[in-house]
Amino acid sequence: MDSVEAVLTGQQVSDDAVMTRIGQAMMLLHGGDREEARNRFGAIWQQLGPDGDPLHRCTLAHYMADAQDDPDTELAWDLRALTAAEGLDEDRLARHDSAAALRALYPSLHLNLAADYVKLARPDAARVHLDRARAASAYLDDDGYGNGVRAAIERLELRLRGQ
């Protein structure tokens, strides 16, 4: 598990029940039970509400997007994740010791949006977010997660050039 995922799923925040529940739903998703993962993510989302903790909302929306079958719905969740991330303040991040992890998440958030726009045949929007992902990748460590995101950025760039 990379440092971003560890922070966002509660591995380093053992007292946060919401993050624990998100992590449990994420395990269902990774285990192939997309429908149950969506159900649990949806229930948590309803409980959080529009004014819920931005860190919880970002994390949940990020993983909920991965659980979607419809590209438009996936895009909507990825946009919610980015919006929630942009709503985080330094005080909130400091309480979870996750400021660095969130900065490392931005390349992934923008990469996901770029991929969504490719699926929806919107290459101009995809390029905007791919450029943002590349710029934000400066915050990534030279580790498995960082190298994986950089490689995914390059693969999507090649795919866009081919269109």
Disulfide bonds with the S-S distance in Angstrom:
none
